[in-house]
Amino acid sequence: MKLFLFTAILIFFQFAPPADSSIFRSGSRWAEISSGGAVYVGGSRMGEVEDDGDVFVGGSRVGEIEADGDIYKAGSRVGEIENDGDIYINGSKVGEIKDQGDIFKGGSRWGEATNCSTFNDKRRVVAVLYFFNSGYFD
């Protein structure tokens, strides 16, 4: 019986959908990325971040973050996210996402992202910060 229960739990977690990610600012949920890639800001659906890195706002493709971390807007490379979570825009480091989900801007803690432990999770969060929050990179 114990073996059956253990096997059932393993199967559940193997096929469970990826978790949603939330981005918190000053203790309040600012944005959410659903497991399917839908982006909600302030409770309203604003767009989508697809698994391949394409970013859509209001139904229009506005850019992408490639698997290697390069960030493109309107077809031009504008920056990158490195494997360690450092974020560069136009050659300058503008922020960082730690493995625990802490988001830094200019050396100060800006907010926090949940379920942000893999590079792909960080790509999704950076896509939301860049394409749905112009104030983060200002």
Secondary structure, 3 states (H helix, E strand, C coil): CHHHHHHHHHHHHHHCCCCCEEEEECCEEEEEECCCCEEEECCEEEEEECCCCEEEECCEEEEEECCCCEEEECCEEEEEECCCCEEEECCEEEEEECCCCEEEECCEEEEEECCCCCHHHHHHHHHHHHHHCHHHCC
